[in-house]
Amino acid sequence: MKFGSQLSQDLREKHKRKSVRPVVGDSVRIVRGEFKGIEGKVTRVNPSRGTVSVDGVSREKLKGGTASVPIRSSNVVITSLSFDDKLRRQKLEVLG
């Protein structure tokens, strides 16, 4: 299964790429589904399921409390990249 998210228009022009793998710390905007329009930071990534958890996207549990909702990575657009990882910074600067 492929695991990636589209880049926003300005990031596409800057890095000359259409999509990248989301990582914890990236800012994203949800463009499809029940939570469409919500923006937030990625808090958890699950590559095997192809999902990301976004800060501020949660559901009430029946027994009380809240649970984060996994969002398919194809349903989000990355608006800001996290460059905590040196290798990621290198890869994107080589292409950009």
C-alpha positions in Angstrom: 0.0 0.0 0.0 1.3 3.5 -0.9 1.4 6.0 1.9 1.6 9.7 1.0 -0.3 13.0 1.1 -0.6 15.8 -1.4 1.4 19.0 -0.8 -0.3 22.4 -0.8 0.2 24.5 -4.0 2.9 26.8 -2.6 4.9 23.7 -1.2 4.6 22.0 -4.6 6.2 25.0 -6.3 8.9 25.3 -3.7 9.9 21.6 -3.5 8.9 20.5 -7.0 7.0 17.5 -5.7 3.4 16.6 -5.7 3.3 14.5 -2.6 5.4 13.3 0.4 5.0 10.9 3.3 3.4 12.7 6.3 5.4 12.7 9.5 4.6 13.7 13.1 4.8 17.5 13.3 3.5 18.3 9.8 0.6 20.7 9.6 -2.3 19.4 7.5 -5.8 20.4 6.3 -8.4 17.7 5.9 -10.0 17.9 2.4 -12.4 14.9 2.5 -14.8 13.2 4.8 -16.6 14.0 8.0 -13.9 16.4 9.3 -13.4 18.3 6.1 -11.9 21.8 6.5 -10.2 21.1 9.9 -6.5 22.1 10.1 -4.1 20.7 12.7 -0.7 19.0 13.4 -0.1 15.3 12.8 0.2 13.6 16.2 0.5 10.0 15.1 1.3 8.1 11.9 0.3 4.5 11.0 2.0 3.6 7.7 0.6 0.0 7.7 -3.0 1.3 7.8 -2.2 4.4 5.7 -3.7 6.7 8.4 -2.7 9.8 10.4 -4.1 11.2 13.6 -4.6 15.0 13.5 -4.6 17.2 16.6 -8.2 18.3 17.4 -9.9 15.5 15.5 -11.5 13.2 18.1 -14.8 11.5 19.0 -16.6 11.1 22.3 -16.4 7.5 23.6 -19.6 5.8 25.1 -17.9 5.3 28.5 -16.7 8.9 28.6 -13.5 10.5 27.4 -12.3 11.0 23.8 -10.5 9.0 21.2 -8.5 10.3 18.2 -10.0 9.5 14.8 -7.6 8.0 12.2 -7.8 9.9 8.9 -6.6 8.3 5.6 -3.4 10.0 4.4 -4.9 10.5 1.0 -7.6 12.7 2.5 -5.3 15.4 3.8 -3.2 18.1 2.2 0.1 19.0 3.9 0.3 22.8 4.4 3.6 23.0 6.4 6.4 20.5 6.6 8.4 19.5 9.7 12.1 19.4 9.2 13.2 17.7 12.5 14.6 14.8 10.4 17.9 15.8 8.7 17.4 13.2 6.0 14.0 14.5 5.1 15.4 18.0 4.8 18.2 16.8 2.6 15.9 14.9 0.3 13.5 17.8 -0.2 16.3 20.4 -0.7 18.0 18.2 -3.3 14.8 18.2 -5.4 13.8 21.7 -4.6 
